[in-house]
Amino acid sequence: MSRRLEYDFWLFDLDGTLIDVEDEYPRAVFDRVGRQLGYEFTDRQVRILWHGLTGSRNEQLREWGLEPEAFWSTYHEVEDADARARAAYLYDDARELLAAIDEPTGIVTHSQPHLAKPTLEALGLREGFDAIVCCDEELGWKPDPAPVERAMANLGVTDNGHTGVMVGDSPQDVGAARNAGLDAIHVERFDASERLGSVGSVRRVRRLDELA
């Protein structure tokens, strides 16, 4: 086995790491949100918010003069889980990496269950993971290690004898991995100049099949 696969378990972020959606989908969602809030989002703003390119989405919203609570309330009201599932696709490089892993795998995502479940089912991924954890206010949000630790508990790998890794596309994923005592791998699917600040992962790749 390649040294790059010498982990006892693998955890993954979902959106932007394993899967994404066709560009038309977030554009349509933000158009509906903008109409209700009286705000017109540019394509650049949609890209920044959807992929979290500037770090905290709430801070970015405030910088644009939008109240995060009002934005997210409207966003969750207009987003349709079935439409999102139809627009979703699995990255080819993610498919190759997942096929190469024999160890237990889990997902730790900020997507809520009503969104994650239909998407995973539509892509035939739901049964392929041994643990799926959706962050929330009670459990915590990455970079809080609690969601990662919950996934590890579900995998039965919480003792110190196991070596694991968290793979994600954001500083929050990397931070959650480090805070939980795991290695971190950052997959950067954009030009690094588009992302604000350092991600600080153990390793950075452009495609997940570089790990396979």
HELIX and SHEET records of a PDB file:
HELIX    1   1 ARG A    3  LEU A    5  5                                   3    
HELIX    2   2 GLU A   24  LEU A   37  1                                  14    
HELIX    3   3 ASP A   43  HIS A   51  1                                   9    
HELIX    4   4 ARG A   57  GLU A   63  1                                   7    
HELIX    5   5 PRO A   68  VAL A   78  1                                  11    
HELIX    6   6 ALA A   81  ALA A   87  1                                   7    
HELIX    7   7 ASP A   92  ALA A  100  1                                   9    
HELIX    8   8 PRO A  113  ALA A  122  1                                  10    
HELIX    9   9 ARG A  126  GLY A  128  5                                   3    
HELIX   10  10 ALA A  146  LEU A  155  1                                  10    
HELIX   11  11 PRO A  171  ASN A  179  1                                   9    
HELIX   12  12 ALA A  192  GLU A  194  5                                   3    
HELIX   13  13 LEU A  208  LEU A  211  5                                   4    
SHEET    1   A 6 ALA A 131  CYS A 134  0                                        
SHEET    2   A 6 THR A 105  THR A 109  1                                        
SHEET    3   A 6 PHE A   9  PHE A  12  1                                        
SHEET    4   A 6 GLY A 164  GLY A 168  1                                        
SHEET    5   A 6 ASP A 183  VAL A 187  1                                        
SHEET    6   A 6 ARG A 203  VAL A 205  1                                        
SHEET    1   B 2 ILE A  19  VAL A  21  0                                        
SHEET    2   B 2 ALA A  88  LEU A  90 -1                                        
END                                                                             
